[in-house]
Amino acid sequence: MSRVHSFLSRLGLAAALFAMGAGAQAASPPPPLRIGVIASVANQATELAIEEARKQGLEVKLVEFSDWVLPNIAVADGSIDANFFQHEPFLQLFNKSRGAELVPVAYGYSTTIGLFSKKLKRGDTVPEGATIAVPNDPVNTGRALLLLQSVGLLKLREGTGHQATLQDVVANPRKLRLVQLEGSQSARTFDDVTASVTYTTFAKHAGIDEKDGLAFDNTDPDTIRRYAIRWVARADRAGDPRLRQFIRIYQESPQVKATLRKLYGDLIDFPWETPAR
């Protein structure tokens, strides 16, 4: 009997330890929602949303990437849950070129792109032979060329739209030298070029105030929505309640909106609302 009693005691202890372990495992917190971004001053607003989410019991982690391709690859392979850095034309191009099926989940903020410079002031004439940097991805190349055409610096082939390439430039009266750069690296190259067509956020990274842009692209409602930064996920994760909750926090937070207004002034819109212009 003593052996049986000893065995049952050990069995009871093992069961208790197992139950304790199972309870500890059940009580462990879920992994955070992982959102891919690139370096941007706008991440200040996203960090505020993360603080608010934490108060509501939702843990969110930003995963920073150094280029505009890896955040989509990471979403596609499941390394992260979603990303927040691109507009829909860029997403469509990625899906087409990579055979991916990432989907836009919701609107984020929308800003214009501009022609920025450390060497020229607003109102200055762009000199002949100036070096102008434009993004090297097809969608943002086209958008940049359309901006340069709108201010008379070059002319594109008739009927060319947002998919314009350097080969579509049919007139370049100032003999501008157009160089293509990785878009996310534009903040680091202002000292090497006369001016750069880029997003306001990258100009601010280089110490250029958004109000000092030499020119800005069209801001009609269709353009505002077309080029709005989107929350993007795989189709099977687009309905993740954690992601939906975080987007709702971001969109409804007065602190997030105030921070974005402080960063971009009048150059920002919130397309989940009625466009301001």
Secondary structure, DSSP 8 states (H G I E B T S, - for coil): -HHHHHHHHHHHHHHHHHHHHHHHHHHS----EEEEEES-TTHHHHHHHHHHHHHTT--EEEEEESSSSHHHHHHHTTSSSEEEEE-HHHHHHHHHHHT--EEEEEE--EE-EEEE-SS--TT----TT-EEEEESSHHHHHHHHHHHHHTTS-EE-TT--TT--GGGEEE-TT--EEEEE-GGGGGG-GGGSSEEEEEHHHHHHTT--GGG-SEE----HHHHHHT--EEEEEGGGTT-HHHHHHHHHHHH-HHHHHHHHHHHGGGEE-TTS----
